[in-house]
């Protein structure tokens, strides 16, 4: 067991003692979502709130997002059998910690109802492992039942369980489905190894039954925690650059991961250098290949169509960083100009402002040398960036373009920030992106919605 995981069992025991002392006092999980933005009660969602005996103990914390992934489509090859008769053990990494946890399961792309008869959550016993810390293993329930049926196109939120969830840690979420729901709702390019076992193995703490690995996240789209570390959530909304597709696998080096670490460090050290630092968790809503304007069955619904689900309906969302539009340029064989992209971005901002969510917009980064580069597309990128920098589109602007571009050829990435494909950043480039964002700009009220 690594040093990072020592003390988890002791921390879990302390939480258990608190649960025992306050067992007669309960809170409503639904009320912890925060008023206004981030409510989970809308839409085709089932099993919201605690069932009998599953309420979380009283805490002064609030519910925030510790991890998330945007559902991108139906997994190829799963139309008939789905994941029937197998246990999926998703490995996810937390940005903030808490004293209770709950998950969201999605059947957005399923063709039939998804029946989950067993589900568990645990802190990983070690890095890069399917083994769980036994003291942290918790059975999950939905409305008090261990079985939940998620309708096609819907999602389900579990009851809260009391468990010490550390920040910057791997969490194992295991689900077993005896029957097929058709295509598996998944997030490809996870840059994280998860696991699969034949049969029902949700409570296997050794990890021995998980003989297959997976580079996808399946069904799981959110992990929320009841936290004293954070009082809100910031969502990173974008495409493959936000998804971190060229970051080192298993190392959590996507720019939203680095941003989460910056927020934690600034608060721990007092944050004087960064001004008024918000207490936010960071969740990633990037989908590789995603566009502002166009839906794609393999690359997710457009930004316009998924913004409410993947941003505004996240738990206690306070701010969003939007870095989207490069694929609208790259995948358009005849780019007509920037106006449609800018109009789409403006629509996202108006919807965020209507929910009181602050919006930071990112300039689009260079891609000269990439196979999709043309001078015409470069002119569109420059025009979109000019509109972003003009200052009347977003509440704040983070200039990723300026941070990453080659000073000798601003149409391309600096070599040390280039992963090699001339479009996606390296680990160093992702780190620079996260460090470019002024943390204080995430705080404060959203501008009033423009009429």
C-alpha positions as CSV (number, residue, x, y, z in Angstrom):
1,X,0.0,0.0,0.0
2,X,1.4,3.4,-0.9
3,X,1.9,6.2,1.6
4,X,-1.0,8.1,0.1
5,X,-3.3,5.4,1.2
6,X,-2.1,5.0,4.8
7,X,-4.6,6.3,7.3
8,X,-7.7,5.7,5.2
9,X,-8.9,3.0,7.6
10,X,-8.4,5.2,10.6
11,X,-10.2,8.1,8.9
12,X,-13.1,5.7,8.0
13,X,-13.3,4.6,11.7
14,X,-13.6,8.3,12.8
15,X,-16.4,8.8,10.4
16,X,-18.1,5.7,11.6
17,X,-17.9,7.0,15.2
18,X,-19.5,10.3,14.1
19,X,-22.3,8.3,12.4
20,X,-22.9,6.4,15.6
21,X,-23.1,9.6,17.8
22,X,-25.5,11.3,15.4
23,X,-27.5,8.3,14.3
24,X,-30.8,9.9,15.4
25,X,-30.4,13.0,13.3
26,X,-30.6,12.9,9.5
27,X,-30.6,15.3,6.6
28,X,-32.3,15.1,3.2
29,X,-29.8,14.4,0.5
30,X,-31.9,16.3,-2.0
31,X,-31.8,19.5,0.0
32,X,-27.9,19.4,-0.1
33,X,-27.8,19.9,-3.8
34,X,-28.0,23.7,-3.4
35,X,-30.8,26.0,-4.3
36,X,-31.2,26.9,-8.0
37,X,-28.4,25.6,-10.2
38,X,-27.3,22.0,-9.8
39,X,-30.6,20.4,-8.8
40,X,-30.8,16.7,-9.7
41,X,-34.6,16.5,-9.5
42,X,-35.4,17.5,-13.1
43,X,-35.6,15.3,-16.1
44,X,-35.7,11.5,-16.4
45,X,-33.9,10.9,-13.1
46,X,-34.9,8.2,-10.6
47,X,-34.1,7.4,-7.0
48,X,-33.2,10.9,-5.7
49,X,-32.6,11.2,-2.0
50,X,-32.1,8.8,0.9
51,X,-34.3,5.7,1.5
52,X,-35.0,4.3,5.0
53,X,-31.8,3.9,6.9
54,X,-29.6,5.4,4.2
55,X,-29.5,9.1,5.2
56,X,-26.2,10.7,5.8
57,X,-25.2,12.0,9.2
58,X,-25.5,15.7,10.0
59,X,-22.6,17.7,8.6
60,X,-21.7,21.3,8.1
61,X,-20.5,20.5,4.6
62,X,-22.3,20.8,1.3
63,X,-22.7,18.5,-1.7
64,X,-20.2,19.2,-4.5
65,X,-18.8,17.4,-7.5
66,X,-15.7,15.3,-6.7
67,X,-15.5,13.7,-10.2
68,X,-17.6,13.5,-13.3
69,X,-17.5,12.3,-16.9
70,X,-19.8,13.3,-19.7
71,X,-21.7,10.4,-21.4
72,X,-20.4,10.3,-25.0
73,X,-22.4,7.6,-26.7
74,X,-23.3,4.0,-26.9
75,X,-20.3,1.7,-26.7
76,X,-19.7,-0.1,-30.0
77,X,-20.2,-3.8,-29.9
78,X,-22.6,-3.8,-26.9
79,X,-25.9,-3.5,-28.7
80,X,-27.0,-7.0,-27.9
81,X,-25.4,-8.1,-24.6
82,X,-24.5,-4.8,-23.0
83,X,-22.6,-5.7,-19.8
84,X,-25.0,-8.4,-18.8
85,X,-23.7,-10.9,-16.2
86,X,-20.5,-8.8,-15.5
87,X,-19.3,-6.5,-12.8
88,X,-17.9,-3.1,-14.0
89,X,-15.4,-1.6,-11.5
90,X,-14.9,2.0,-12.6
91,X,-11.8,3.8,-11.2
92,X,-12.2,7.5,-10.8
93,X,-10.0,10.2,-9.2
94,X,-11.3,12.8,-6.7
95,X,-10.7,16.5,-6.9
96,X,-12.1,17.1,-3.4
97,X,-12.8,14.9,-0.4
98,X,-15.8,14.5,1.9
99,X,-17.5,12.5,4.6
100,X,-20.3,11.1,2.5
101,X,-20.7,10.1,-1.1
102,X,-23.3,9.3,-3.8
103,X,-23.1,8.4,-7.4
104,X,-25.0,9.0,-10.7
105,X,-25.6,6.1,-13.1
106,X,-26.6,6.9,-16.7
107,X,-28.5,4.8,-19.3
108,X,-28.6,7.7,-21.7
109,X,-27.8,5.6,-24.8
110,X,-29.4,2.3,-23.7
111,X,-32.2,0.9,-25.8
112,X,-33.9,-0.7,-22.8
113,X,-34.1,-0.4,-19.0
114,X,-30.8,-0.9,-17.1
115,X,-31.2,-3.1,-14.1
116,X,-28.4,-2.8,-11.5
117,X,-28.9,-5.3,-8.6
118,X,-25.6,-4.7,-6.8
119,X,-23.4,-1.5,-6.5
120,X,-20.6,-0.6,-4.1
121,X,-18.2,2.2,-3.5
122,X,-14.7,2.0,-1.9
123,X,-11.4,3.8,-1.7
124,X,-8.8,2.0,-3.8
125,X,-6.2,0.1,-1.7
126,X,-3.4,1.2,-4.0
127,X,-2.7,3.0,-7.2
128,X,-3.3,1.1,-10.5
129,X,-5.2,-1.7,-8.7
130,X,-8.7,-3.2,-8.6
131,X,-8.3,-3.9,-4.9
132,X,-10.3,-2.0,-2.3
133,X,-9.6,-0.8,1.2
134,X,-11.9,-3.1,3.1
135,X,-12.7,-0.6,5.8
136,X,-14.2,1.8,3.2
137,X,-16.3,-0.6,1.2
138,X,-20.0,0.5,1.2
139,X,-23.0,-1.0,-0.5
140,X,-25.0,1.5,-2.4
141,X,-28.8,1.8,-2.4
142,X,-31.3,3.7,-4.5
143,X,-34.3,4.9,-2.7
144,X,-33.5,2.3,0.0
145,X,-33.2,-0.6,-2.4
146,X,-30.1,-2.4,-3.5
147,X,-31.7,-2.7,-7.0
148,X,-32.4,0.1,-9.3
149,X,-34.0,0.1,-12.8
150,X,-32.8,3.0,-14.9
151,X,-35.0,3.7,-17.9
152,X,-33.6,4.1,-21.4
153,X,-32.4,7.6,-21.7
154,X,-32.5,8.2,-17.9
155,X,-30.2,8.3,-15.0
156,X,-30.3,7.3,-11.3
157,X,-28.8,9.0,-8.2
158,X,-27.8,6.8,-5.3
159,X,-28.6,7.4,-1.7
160,X,-25.7,8.9,0.3
161,X,-23.4,6.6,2.2
162,X,-21.1,7.8,5.1
163,X,-17.5,7.1,4.1
164,X,-14.3,9.1,4.3
165,X,-13.5,10.1,0.7
166,X,-10.0,11.6,0.5
167,X,-9.2,14.2,-2.1
168,X,-6.6,13.3,-4.8
169,X,-7.5,9.6,-4.4
170,X,-8.7,6.8,-6.6
171,X,-12.3,5.6,-5.8
172,X,-13.7,2.3,-7.0
173,X,-17.4,2.2,-8.1
174,X,-18.6,-1.2,-8.9
175,X,-22.0,-2.2,-10.6
176,X,-23.5,-5.5,-11.6
177,X,-26.2,-5.9,-14.2
178,X,-27.8,-9.3,-14.7
179,X,-29.4,-8.4,-18.0
180,X,-28.7,-6.3,-21.0
181,X,-30.0,-2.8,-21.5
182,X,-28.6,-2.6,-25.0
183,X,-25.8,-0.2,-25.9
184,X,-23.7,0.7,-22.8
185,X,-23.6,4.4,-22.0
186,X,-19.9,5.1,-21.8
187,X,-17.1,7.6,-21.9
188,X,-14.1,6.5,-24.1
189,X,-10.6,7.9,-23.7
190,X,-10.8,7.9,-20.0
191,X,-6.9,7.9,-19.6
192,X,-7.6,5.6,-16.6
193,X,-7.7,1.8,-16.3
194,X,-10.9,0.4,-15.0
195,X,-11.8,-3.3,-14.5
196,X,-14.4,-6.0,-15.4
197,X,-15.2,-9.3,-13.7
198,X,-17.4,-12.1,-14.8
199,X,-20.4,-12.6,-12.5
200,X,-21.3,-10.6,-9.4
201,X,-18.2,-9.3,-7.7
202,X,-19.1,-5.9,-6.4
203,X,-17.9,-6.7,-2.9
204,X,-14.6,-8.3,-3.9
205,X,-12.0,-6.3,-2.0
206,X,-9.0,-8.3,-3.3
207,X,-9.7,-7.4,-6.9
208,X,-8.7,-10.9,-7.9
209,X,-11.9,-11.6,-9.9
210,X,-11.4,-8.5,-12.0
211,X,-9.4,-10.2,-14.7
212,X,-10.2,-7.8,-17.6
213,X,-9.2,-4.2,-17.9
214,X,-11.0,-1.3,-19.6
215,X,-10.0,2.1,-20.9
216,X,-13.6,3.3,-20.7
217,X,-15.9,4.6,-17.9
218,X,-19.2,2.8,-18.2
219,X,-22.6,3.9,-16.8
220,X,-21.0,6.1,-14.0
221,X,-21.2,9.8,-14.8
222,X,-20.7,11.5,-11.4
223,X,-19.4,11.1,-7.9
224,X,-20.5,13.8,-5.4
225,X,-19.3,14.2,-1.8
226,X,-20.5,16.0,1.2
227,X,-17.5,18.2,1.7
228,X,-16.0,20.6,4.1
229,X,-13.2,21.4,1.6
230,X,-15.4,23.0,-1.0
231,X,-18.7,24.9,-1.2
232,X,-19.3,24.7,-4.9
233,X,-18.4,23.0,-8.2
234,X,-16.6,24.4,-11.3
235,X,-17.2,22.5,-14.6
236,X,-14.6,22.3,-17.3
237,X,-16.6,22.0,-20.5
238,X,-14.9,21.2,-23.8
239,X,-13.6,18.7,-26.3
240,X,-10.5,16.3,-26.4
241,X,-8.2,19.1,-25.1
242,X,-10.3,19.2,-21.9
243,X,-10.8,15.4,-22.0
244,X,-7.0,15.2,-21.8
245,X,-6.6,12.6,-24.5
246,X,-2.8,13.0,-24.8
247,X,-2.0,13.3,-21.1
248,X,-0.2,10.4,-19.4
249,X,-2.6,7.6,-18.7
250,X,-3.3,7.0,-15.0
251,X,-1.5,10.1,-13.9
252,X,-4.4,12.6,-13.8
253,X,-2.5,15.3,-15.7
254,X,-5.5,16.7,-17.7
255,X,-5.7,20.5,-17.3
256,X,-8.9,20.2,-15.1
257,X,-6.9,17.8,-12.8
258,X,-4.1,20.4,-12.4
259,X,-6.7,23.1,-11.8
260,X,-8.2,21.1,-9.0
261,X,-4.8,20.7,-7.5
262,X,-4.1,24.5,-7.8
263,X,-7.4,25.3,-6.0
264,X,-6.5,22.9,-3.1
265,X,-3.0,24.2,-2.8
266,X,-4.0,27.8,-2.9
267,X,-6.5,27.3,-0.1
268,X,-4.0,25.2,2.0
269,X,-1.4,27.9,1.7
270,X,-3.7,30.8,2.3
271,X,-4.0,31.7,-1.4
272,X,-2.6,35.2,-0.9
273,X,-0.9,35.2,-4.3
274,X,-4.1,34.4,-6.1
275,X,-6.4,36.8,-4.5
276,X,-9.9,35.7,-3.5
277,X,-9.7,32.0,-4.1
278,X,-13.0,30.1,-4.3
279,X,-13.6,26.8,-2.5
280,X,-14.5,24.7,-5.5
281,X,-14.3,21.2,-6.7
282,X,-13.5,20.7,-10.4
283,X,-15.3,18.2,-12.6
284,X,-14.4,17.4,-16.2
285,X,-17.2,17.5,-18.9
286,X,-14.9,17.2,-21.9
287,X,-15.8,14.8,-24.8
288,X,-13.2,14.1,-27.5
289,X,-14.3,15.4,-30.9
290,X,-17.1,17.4,-29.4
291,X,-18.5,20.5,-31.2
292,X,-20.5,23.5,-30.2
293,X,-23.0,23.2,-33.0
294,X,-23.2,19.6,-34.3
295,X,-24.3,16.3,-32.7
296,X,-22.2,13.2,-33.4
297,X,-23.1,9.6,-32.4
298,X,-19.5,8.8,-31.6
299,X,-18.5,12.2,-30.2
300,X,-21.5,13.2,-28.1
301,X,-24.3,15.6,-28.4
302,X,-23.3,19.1,-29.4
303,X,-22.4,21.6,-26.7
304,X,-25.7,23.3,-27.3
305,X,-27.6,20.1,-26.6
306,X,-25.6,18.8,-23.7
307,X,-24.9,22.0,-21.8
308,X,-27.8,21.7,-19.3
309,X,-27.1,18.0,-18.6
310,X,-23.3,18.2,-18.3
311,X,-22.9,21.6,-16.7
312,X,-26.0,23.3,-15.3
313,X,-27.4,20.1,-13.7
314,X,-24.2,19.2,-11.9
315,X,-24.3,19.5,-8.2
316,X,-23.9,23.0,-6.7
317,X,-22.3,24.3,-9.9
318,X,-21.0,27.9,-9.5
319,X,-18.8,28.4,-12.5
320,X,-17.9,26.9,-15.9
321,X,-14.8,27.2,-18.0
322,X,-15.8,26.7,-21.7
323,X,-13.1,25.6,-24.1
324,X,-15.0,24.5,-27.2
325,X,-15.1,25.2,-30.9
326,X,-11.9,23.9,-32.4
327,X,-13.7,20.8,-33.8
328,X,-16.4,23.0,-35.4
329,X,-13.5,24.5,-37.4
330,X,-11.6,21.3,-38.1
331,X,-14.5,19.1,-39.1
332,X,-16.2,21.7,-41.3
333,X,-14.9,21.0,-44.9
334,X,-15.9,24.6,-45.9
335,X,-15.6,26.8,-42.9
336,X,-17.9,29.7,-43.6
337,X,-16.7,32.0,-40.8
338,X,-16.8,32.4,-37.0
339,X,-20.2,33.8,-36.5
340,X,-22.1,30.6,-36.0
341,X,-19.6,29.4,-33.4
342,X,-19.7,32.7,-31.6
343,X,-23.5,32.7,-31.6
344,X,-23.5,29.2,-30.2
345,X,-21.1,30.2,-27.4
346,X,-23.2,33.3,-26.6
347,X,-26.2,31.0,-26.2
348,X,-24.3,28.9,-23.7
349,X,-23.4,31.9,-21.7
350,X,-27.0,33.2,-21.6
351,X,-28.2,29.9,-20.3
352,X,-25.5,29.8,-17.6
353,X,-26.3,33.3,-16.5
354,X,-30.0,32.5,-16.3
355,X,-29.0,29.9,-13.7
356,X,-26.6,32.2,-11.9
357,X,-23.5,30.4,-13.1
358,X,-20.3,32.4,-13.8
359,X,-18.7,31.7,-17.2
360,X,-15.0,31.8,-18.1
361,X,-14.3,31.5,-21.8
362,X,-11.0,30.1,-23.3
363,X,-9.4,31.1,-26.5
364,X,-9.0,28.3,-29.1
365,X,-5.4,27.0,-29.2
366,X,-3.2,26.7,-32.4
367,X,-3.0,23.6,-34.6
368,X,-0.6,24.4,-37.5
369,X,1.0,21.2,-38.6
370,X,-2.0,19.1,-37.8
371,X,-3.5,17.2,-40.7
372,X,-6.7,19.3,-40.6
373,X,-4.9,22.7,-40.8
374,X,-5.6,25.1,-43.6
375,X,-5.1,28.8,-43.9
376,X,-8.9,29.3,-44.1
377,X,-9.5,27.4,-40.9
378,X,-6.8,29.4,-39.2
379,X,-8.6,32.6,-40.2
380,X,-11.8,31.3,-38.6
381,X,-9.9,30.4,-35.4
382,X,-8.3,33.9,-35.2
383,X,-11.7,35.5,-35.7
384,X,-13.4,33.4,-33.0
385,X,-10.5,34.3,-30.6
386,X,-10.9,38.0,-31.5
387,X,-14.6,37.8,-30.5
388,X,-13.7,36.0,-27.2
389,X,-11.0,38.6,-26.4
390,X,-13.3,41.5,-27.1
391,X,-14.7,41.1,-23.6
392,X,-18.5,41.1,-24.2
393,X,-19.0,37.4,-24.6
394,X,-17.8,35.8,-21.3
395,X,-17.6,37.0,-17.7
396,X,-13.8,36.4,-17.9
397,X,-11.4,35.2,-20.5
398,X,-8.4,32.7,-20.1
399,X,-6.1,33.0,-23.0
400,X,-5.0,29.4,-23.7
401,X,-3.9,30.4,-27.2
402,X,-1.4,33.0,-26.0
403,X,-0.1,30.6,-23.3
404,X,0.6,27.7,-25.7
405,X,1.4,29.3,-29.0
406,X,4.9,29.4,-30.5
407,X,6.1,33.0,-30.3
408,X,8.0,32.5,-33.6
409,X,4.9,31.1,-35.4
410,X,1.7,31.9,-33.5
411,X,-0.3,29.5,-35.7
412,X,1.3,26.5,-34.0
413,X,2.0,25.2,-30.5
414,X,5.4,25.7,-28.8
415,X,7.3,22.4,-29.2
416,X,7.5,21.7,-25.5
417,X,3.7,22.1,-25.2
418,X,3.0,19.8,-28.2
419,X,2.1,16.2,-27.7
420,X,3.3,15.5,-31.2
421,X,0.1,15.7,-33.2
422,X,0.3,19.6,-33.3
423,X,-3.2,19.9,-31.9
424,X,-3.3,18.4,-28.4
425,X,-1.0,19.6,-25.6
426,X,1.6,17.5,-23.8
427,X,1.5,17.1,-20.0
428,X,3.5,20.2,-19.8
429,X,1.1,22.0,-22.0
430,X,-1.9,20.9,-19.9
431,X,-0.1,22.1,-16.8
432,X,0.5,25.5,-18.4
433,X,-3.2,25.8,-19.4
434,X,-4.3,25.2,-15.8
435,X,-1.7,27.7,-14.4
436,X,-2.8,30.3,-16.9
437,X,-6.3,30.6,-15.4
438,X,-6.5,33.2,-12.6
439,X,-8.3,31.3,-9.8
440,X,-10.0,34.4,-8.5
441,X,-11.8,34.8,-11.8
442,X,-13.8,31.7,-11.0
443,X,-15.4,33.5,-8.0
444,X,-18.1,36.1,-8.0
445,X,-21.5,36.5,-9.4
446,X,-22.5,35.8,-13.0
447,X,-23.3,38.7,-15.2
448,X,-27.0,39.3,-15.6
449,X,-28.5,37.5,-18.6
450,X,-28.6,39.7,-21.7
451,X,-32.1,40.3,-23.0
